[in-house]
Amino acid sequence: MNDIDQKIQAALRGQTGGDALVAEPNIAEEVIVAFRGRNRWIMMLVFIFSLGFFLGAVWAGVRFYGAETVTAQLRWGGLSLLFMLMVSFIKVWVWLEMHTNRILRELKRVELLLVTQRPPTR
């Protein structure tokens, strides 16, 4: 943490209700905030798709081990790999959404700090 971060946190602690703004949420709280934000229906839809792709990958993996020919194994293995790639892409998108929320929270902190700073009287 650099000097400016410490100054901002010190200024926020000095205000009423500032401790709530200084506290950093943990990962679970950030995920919950992502599901409660303005795009909650998209997050729910993405979660359902992610769960579906994961179940599809498990199903294709089971079929891979039950296949009798190499060609069938390659097809089921490729399908399982494709499903797991889709799950990975969805996870990256969710992490980017959480990062966007984190950036917006920091901007709100800076805005609050700027609003509460009074210009010097002359």
Backbone as a printed PyTorch tensor [residue, N CA C, xyz], in Angstrom:
tensor([[[  0.8540,  -1.1630,   0.0000],
         [  0.0000,   0.0000,   0.0000],
         [  0.9050,   1.2320,   0.0000]],

        [[  0.5900,   2.1960,  -0.8520],
         [  1.4420,   3.3660,  -0.9290],
         [  0.8950,   4.4920,  -0.0580]],

        [[  1.5520,   5.6240,  -0.1160],
         [  1.2460,   6.7420,   0.7670],
         [ -0.1440,   7.3180,   0.5190]],

        [[ -0.5360,   7.4390,  -0.7390],
         [ -1.8440,   8.0220,  -1.0450],
         [ -2.9830,   7.1360,  -0.5290]],

        [[ -2.8040,   5.8240,  -0.6020],
         [ -3.8230,   4.9230,  -0.0690],
         [ -3.9720,   5.0970,   1.4360]],

        [[ -2.8540,   5.2480,   2.1170],
         [ -2.9120,   5.4500,   3.5630],
         [ -3.5850,   6.7660,   3.9020]],

        [[ -3.3250,   7.8140,   3.1260],
         [ -3.9590,   9.1130,   3.3700],
         [ -5.4730,   9.0330,   3.1500]],

        [[ -5.8780,   8.3430,   2.0940],
         [ -7.3130,   8.2010,   1.8140],
         [ -7.9950,   7.4140,   2.9150]],

        [[ -7.3750,   6.3290,   3.3540],
         [ -7.9840,   5.5370,   4.4250],
         [ -8.0410,   6.3170,   5.7220]],

        [[ -7.0170,   7.0970,   6.0150],
         [ -7.0300,   7.9070,   7.2330],
         [ -8.1290,   8.9630,   7.1650]],

        [[ -8.3100,   9.5660,   6.0020],
         [ -9.3600,  10.5750,   5.8580],
         [-10.7430,   9.9490,   5.9810]],

        [[-10.9180,   8.7670,   5.4100],
         [-12.2160,   8.1050,   5.4980],
         [-12.5160,   7.6400,   6.9180]],

        [[-11.4950,   7.2280,   7.6560],
         [-11.7230,   6.7890,   9.0440],
         [-12.1520,   7.9530,   9.9270]],

        [[-11.7290,   9.1440,   9.5720],
         [-12.0610,  10.3160,  10.3770],
         [-13.4860,  10.7920,  10.2020]],

        [[-14.2350,  10.2150,   9.2890],
         [-15.5980,  10.6460,   9.0190],
         [-16.5880,   9.6620,   9.6180]],

        [[-17.8240,  10.1060,   9.7690],
         [-18.8560,   9.2090,  10.2710],
         [-19.1960,   8.2010,   9.2010]],

        [[-19.2170,   6.9370,   9.5570],
         [-19.5040,   5.8770,   8.6080],
         [-18.3500,   5.5700,   7.6820]],

        [[-17.2050,   6.1440,   7.9370],
         [-16.0540,   5.9260,   7.0720],
         [-15.4470,   4.5480,   7.2040]],

        [[-15.5940,   3.9200,   8.3770],
         [-15.0090,   2.5940,   8.5650],
         [-15.6190,   1.5770,   7.6160]],

        [[-16.8880,   1.7380,   7.2890],
         [-17.5290,   0.8040,   6.3550],
         [-16.9280,   0.9310,   4.9580]],

        [[-16.4860,   2.1460,   4.6090],
         [-15.8870,   2.3390,   3.2880],
         [-14.4420,   1.8660,   3.2450]],

        [[-13.7510,   1.9150,   4.3710],
         [-12.3510,   1.5180,   4.4050],
         [-12.2140,   0.0020,   4.3790]],

        [[-13.1670,  -0.7140,   4.9710],
         [-13.0890,  -2.1710,   5.0600],
         [-13.1510,  -2.7910,   3.6650]],

        [[-12.2260,  -3.6750,   3.4020],
         [-12.2010,  -4.3850,   2.1260],
         [-13.0450,  -5.6570,   2.2400]],

        [[-13.9670,  -5.8800,   1.3080],
         [-14.7590,  -7.1100,   1.3680],
         [-13.9220,  -8.3200,   0.9620]],

        [[-14.2910,  -9.4660,   1.5080],
         [-13.5860, -10.6870,   1.1090],
         [-14.1950, -11.2210,  -0.1880]],

        [[-13.6460, -12.3160,  -0.6850],
         [-14.0720, -12.8680,  -1.9780],
         [-15.5500, -13.2460,  -1.9670]],

        [[-16.0060, -13.8660,  -0.8880],
         [-17.4130, -14.2810,  -0.8210],
         [-18.3350, -13.0700,  -0.9000]],

        [[-17.9810, -11.9880,  -0.2120],
         [-18.8010, -10.7790,  -0.2750],
         [-18.7960, -10.1640,  -1.6660]],

        [[-17.6600, -10.2300,  -2.3510],
         [-17.5970,  -9.6900,  -3.7090],
         [-18.4690, -10.4940,  -4.6730]],

        [[-18.5030, -11.8070,  -4.5030],
         [-19.3640, -12.6410,  -5.3510],
         [-20.8250, -12.3160,  -5.0780]],

        [[-21.1750, -12.1490,  -3.8120],
         [-22.5580, -11.8220,  -3.4560],
         [-22.9500, -10.4730,  -4.0390]],

        [[-22.0360,  -9.5020,  -3.9730],
         [-22.3160,  -8.1860,  -4.5600],
         [-22.5150,  -8.2970,  -6.0690]],

        [[-21.7290,  -9.1520,  -6.7270],
         [-21.8810,  -9.3340,  -8.1750],
         [-23.2600,  -9.9020,  -8.5150]],

        [[-23.7820, -10.7760,  -7.6440],
         [-25.1040, -11.3510,  -7.8880],
         [-26.2350, -10.4270,  -7.4560]],

        [[-25.9280,  -9.3660,  -6.7410],
         [-26.9640,  -8.4160,  -6.3200],
         [-26.9230,  -7.1070,  -7.1010]],

        [[-26.0040,  -6.9800,  -8.0160],
         [-25.8380,  -5.7360,  -8.7590],
         [-26.9330,  -5.5210,  -9.7940]],

        [[-26.6890,  -4.5460, -10.6340],
         [-27.7060,  -4.1900, -11.6360],
         [-27.8470,  -5.2590, -12.7120]],

        [[-26.8300,  -6.1020, -12.8710],
         [-26.8720,  -7.1690, -13.8680],
         [-27.1070,  -8.5240, -13.2260]],

        [[-27.9210,  -8.5690, -12.1890],
         [-28.1140,  -9.8260, -11.4510],
         [-28.7260, -10.9110, -12.3170]],

        [[-29.6080, -10.5660, -13.2370],
         [-30.2390, -11.5890, -14.0700],
         [-29.2190, -12.1860, -15.0420]],

        [[-28.2700, -11.3610, -15.5070],
         [-27.2270, -11.8880, -16.3850],
         [-26.3150, -12.8170, -15.5940]],

        [[-25.9840, -12.4300, -14.3750],
         [-25.1160, -13.2720, -13.5400],
         [-25.7970, -14.6080, -13.2360]],

        [[-27.0820, -14.5780, -12.9750],
         [-27.7990, -15.8330, -12.7110],
         [-27.8230, -16.7090, -13.9640]],

        [[-28.0610, -16.0940, -15.1150],
         [-28.0690, -16.8340, -16.3710],
         [-26.6950, -17.4430, -16.6570]],

        [[-25.6450, -16.6710, -16.4300],
         [-24.2860, -17.1580, -16.6470],
         [-23.9750, -18.2930, -15.6720]],

        [[-24.4320, -18.1760, -14.4280],
         [-24.2160, -19.2370, -13.4440],
         [-24.8990, -20.5300, -13.8880]],

        [[-26.1130, -20.4090, -14.4080],
         [-26.8420, -21.5870, -14.8820],
         [-26.1260, -22.2160, -16.0750]],

        [[-25.6580, -21.3810, -17.0090],
         [-24.9080, -21.9040, -18.1550],
         [-23.6180, -22.5760, -17.7030]],

        [[-22.9330, -21.9650, -16.7430],
         [-21.6950, -22.5490, -16.2340],
         [-21.9540, -23.9070, -15.5970]],

        [[-23.0090, -23.9970, -14.8210],
         [-23.3610, -25.2770, -14.2070],
         [-23.7120, -26.3080, -15.2780]],

        [[-24.4430, -25.8860, -16.2980],
         [-24.7950, -26.7860, -17.3970],
         [-23.5710, -27.2660, -18.1640]],

        [[-22.6380, -26.3500, -18.4430],
         [-21.4210, -26.7450, -19.1450],
         [-20.5850, -27.7000, -18.2930]],

        [[-20.5380, -27.4600, -16.9800],
         [-19.7780, -28.3530, -16.1180],
         [-20.3900, -29.7470, -16.0940]],

        [[-21.7140, -29.8120, -15.9620],
         [-22.3770, -31.1200, -15.9770],
         [-22.1830, -31.8150, -17.3240]],

        [[-22.2020, -31.0280, -18.4070],
         [-21.9310, -31.5960, -19.7300],
         [-20.5190, -32.1350, -19.8290]],

        [[-19.5570, -31.4560, -19.2270],
         [-18.1710, -31.9320, -19.2440],
         [-18.0320, -33.2260, -18.4610]],

        [[-18.7180, -33.3070, -17.3320],
         [-18.6690, -34.5450, -16.5470],
         [-19.3110, -35.6850, -17.3360]],

        [[-20.4560, -35.4030, -17.9490],
         [-21.1530, -36.4300, -18.7530],
         [-20.2720, -36.9070, -19.9100]],

        [[-19.6490, -35.9500, -20.6210],
         [-18.7800, -36.3250, -21.7440],
         [-17.5390, -37.0680, -21.2460]],

        [[-17.0410, -36.7170, -20.0680],
         [-15.8950, -37.4310, -19.5070],
         [-16.2370, -38.8660, -19.1610]],

        [[-17.4290, -39.0880, -18.6210],
         [-17.8620, -40.4590, -18.3180],
         [-18.0220, -41.2490, -19.6050]],

        [[-18.5980, -40.6190, -20.6160],
         [-18.7540, -41.2930, -21.9120],
         [-17.3980, -41.5670, -22.5580]],

        [[-16.4220, -40.6820, -22.3130],
         [-15.0640, -40.8820, -22.8280],
         [-14.4780, -42.1810, -22.2960]],

        [[-14.6080, -42.4110, -21.0050],
         [-14.0470, -43.6320, -20.4210],
         [-14.8330, -44.8840, -20.8120]],

        [[-16.0940, -44.7090, -21.2260],
         [-16.8920, -45.8560, -21.6370],
         [-16.8170, -46.1590, -23.1150]],

        [[-16.1710, -45.2770, -23.8850],
         [-16.0920, -45.4820, -25.3380],
         [-15.1740, -46.6540, -25.6570]],

        [[-15.5320, -47.3660, -26.7130],
         [-14.7670, -48.5660, -27.0690],
         [-13.7440, -48.3200, -28.1710]],

        [[-13.9620, -47.3050, -28.9880],
         [-13.0060, -47.0490, -30.0700],
         [-12.2580, -45.7440, -29.7850]],

        [[-11.0970, -45.6460, -30.4300],
         [-10.2820, -44.4420, -30.2400],
         [-10.9900, -43.2230, -30.8130]],

        [[-11.6810, -43.3920, -31.9250],
         [-12.4040, -42.2820, -32.5400],
         [-13.4820, -41.7520, -31.5980]],

        [[-14.2190, -42.6460, -30.9840],
         [-15.2530, -42.2170, -30.0380],
         [-14.6270, -41.5530, -28.8160]],

        [[-13.5060, -42.0670, -28.3660],
         [-12.8190, -41.4520, -27.2300],
         [-12.3660, -40.0350, -27.5680]],

        [[-11.8490, -39.8430, -28.7750],
         [-11.4310, -38.5070, -29.1900],
         [-12.6130, -37.5480, -29.2550]],

        [[-13.7240, -38.0150, -29.7570],
         [-14.9140, -37.1490, -29.8360],
         [-15.4180, -36.7660, -28.4550]],

        [[-15.5560, -37.7450, -27.5640],
         [-16.0550, -37.4480, -26.2160],
         [-15.0430, -36.6290, -25.4180]],

        [[-13.7670, -36.9130, -25.5930],
         [-12.7310, -36.1310, -24.9150],
         [-12.6960, -34.6920, -25.4020]],

        [[-12.8490, -34.5160, -26.7190],
         [-12.9000, -33.1660, -27.2810],
         [-14.1100, -32.3880, -26.7900]],

        [[-15.2470, -33.0730, -26.7070],
         [-16.4530, -32.4100, -26.2030],
         [-16.2920, -32.0200, -24.7330]],

        [[-15.6950, -32.9030, -23.9520],
         [-15.4430, -32.5910, -22.5400],
         [-14.4970, -31.4050, -22.4160]],

        [[-13.4580, -31.3830, -23.2300],
         [-12.5230, -30.2630, -23.2240],
         [-13.2140, -28.9630, -23.6220]],

        [[-14.0580, -29.0070, -24.6310],
         [-14.7960, -27.8190, -25.0570],
         [-15.6880, -27.2940, -23.9400]],

        [[-16.3870, -28.1910, -23.2600],
         [-17.2420, -27.7680, -22.1490],
         [-16.4240, -27.1400, -21.0200]],

        [[-15.2780, -27.7260, -20.7040],
         [-14.4520, -27.1620, -19.6310],
         [-13.8600, -25.8110, -20.0340]],

        [[-13.5550, -25.6270, -21.3190],
         [-13.1090, -24.3170, -21.7930],
         [-14.2110, -23.2760, -21.6370]],

        [[-15.4430, -23.6670, -21.9210],
         [-16.5610, -22.7390, -21.7490],
         [-16.7220, -22.3500, -20.2770]],

        [[-16.5790, -23.3100, -19.3840],
         [-16.6420, -23.0140, -17.9480],
         [-15.5260, -22.0440, -17.5730]],

        [[-14.3320, -22.2550, -18.1050],
         [-13.1990, -21.3680, -17.8070],
         [-13.4540, -19.9560, -18.3290]],

        [[-13.9850, -19.8400, -19.5340],
         [-14.2950, -18.5160, -20.0830],
         [-15.3300, -17.7970, -19.2360]],

        [[-16.3140, -18.5220, -18.7790],
         [-17.3460, -17.9170, -17.9420],
         [-16.7370, -17.4510, -16.6240]],

        [[-15.8500, -18.2400, -16.0420],
         [-15.2050, -17.8430, -14.7880],
         [-14.3770, -16.5770, -14.9800]],

        [[-13.6660, -16.4740, -16.0900],
         [-12.8880, -15.2690, -16.3510],
         [-13.8150, -14.0640, -16.4680]],

        [[-14.9410, -14.2240, -17.1380],
         [-15.8890, -13.1190, -17.2760],
         [-16.4280, -12.6880, -15.9160]],

        [[-16.7380, -13.6380, -15.0610],
         [-17.2480, -13.2970, -13.7310],
         [-16.1840, -12.5690, -12.9240]],

        [[-14.9360, -13.0130, -13.0150],
         [-13.8630, -12.3270, -12.3010],
         [-13.6860, -10.9050, -12.8220]],

        [[-13.8370, -10.6970, -14.1210],
         [-13.7520,  -9.3400, -14.6690],
         [-14.8930,  -8.4690, -14.1670]],

        [[-16.0820,  -9.0310, -14.0360],
         [-17.2030,  -8.2810, -13.4770],
         [-16.9300,  -7.8970, -12.0250]],

        [[-16.3740,  -8.8200, -11.2700],
         [-16.0450,  -8.5210,  -9.8740],
         [-14.9650,  -7.4390,  -9.7990]],

        [[-14.0170,  -7.4800, -10.7240],
         [-12.9720,  -6.4540, -10.7530],
         [-13.5720,  -5.0860, -11.0960]],

        [[-14.5190,  -5.0590, -12.0090],
         [-15.1950,  -3.8110, -12.3440],
         [-15.9000,  -3.2450, -11.1200]],

        [[-16.5670,  -4.0940, -10.3570],
         [-17.2270,  -3.6290,  -9.1340],
         [-16.2130,  -3.0800,  -8.1360]],

        [[-15.0420,  -3.7240,  -8.0590],
         [-13.9950,  -3.2620,  -7.1460],
         [-13.5030,  -1.8750,  -7.5590]],

        [[-13.3010,  -1.6580,  -8.8510],
         [-12.8440,  -0.3560,  -9.3500],
         [-13.8930,   0.7190,  -9.0770]],

        [[-15.1620,   0.3950,  -9.3160],
         [-16.2200,   1.3600,  -9.0480],
         [-16.2950,   1.7140,  -7.5650]],

        [[-16.0800,   0.7370,  -6.6980],
         [-16.0900,   0.9950,  -5.2570],
         [-14.9460,   1.9410,  -4.8850]],

        [[-13.7740,   1.7480,  -5.4790],
         [-12.6420,   2.6310,  -5.1890],
         [-12.9050,   4.0440,  -5.7050]],

        [[-13.5350,   4.1540,  -6.8730],
         [-13.8680,   5.4800,  -7.3940],
         [-14.8570,   6.1980,  -6.4870]],

        [[-15.8190,   5.4580,  -5.9500],
         [-16.7690,   6.0680,  -5.0190],
         [-16.0600,   6.5560,  -3.7590]],

        [[-15.0670,   5.8020,  -3.3070],
         [-14.2950,   6.2440,  -2.1430],
         [-13.5750,   7.5530,  -2.4260]],

        [[-12.9560,   7.6440,  -3.5870],
         [-12.2390,   8.8660,  -3.9430],
         [-13.2140,  10.0280,  -4.1060]],

        [[-14.3630,   9.7810,  -4.7270],
         [-15.3680,  10.8280,  -4.8680],
         [-15.8360,  11.3240,  -3.5070]],

        [[-16.0650,  10.3980,  -2.5890],
         [-16.4840,  10.7880,  -1.2470],
         [-15.4110,  11.6160,  -0.5650]],

        [[-14.1850,  11.2270,  -0.7430],
         [-13.0880,  11.9790,  -0.1530],
         [-13.0160,  13.3760,  -0.7420]],

        [[-13.1940,  13.4920,  -2.0560],
         [-13.1480,  14.8110,  -2.6960],
         [-14.3170,  15.6870,  -2.2830]],

        [[-15.4780,  15.0800,  -2.0900],
         [-16.6540,  15.8610,  -1.6930],
         [-16.5110,  16.3630,  -0.2660]],

        [[-15.9520,  15.5470,   0.5910],
         [-15.8670,  15.9350,   1.9990],
         [-14.6980,  16.8820,   2.2640]],

        [[-13.7490,  16.9840,   1.3610],
         [-12.6460,  17.9430,   1.5300],
         [-13.1710,  19.3360,   1.2480]],

        [[-12.9730,  20.2180,   2.1850],
         [-13.4150,  21.6090,   1.9920],
         [-12.2500,  22.4270,   1.4540]],

        [[-12.5310,  23.2950,   0.4870],
         [-11.4400,  24.1430,  -0.0210],
         [-11.0540,  25.1410,   1.0550]],

        [[ -9.7840,  25.5500,   1.0570],
         [ -9.3530,  26.5050,   2.0730],
         [-10.0420,  27.8500,   1.8840]],

        [[-10.4170,  28.4750,   3.0140],
         [-11.0740,  29.7840,   2.9420],
         [-10.0150,  30.8580,   2.8420]],

        [[-10.3400,  31.8810,   2.0840],
         [ -9.3650,  32.9790,   1.8810],
         [ -9.8950,  34.2530,   2.4430]]])
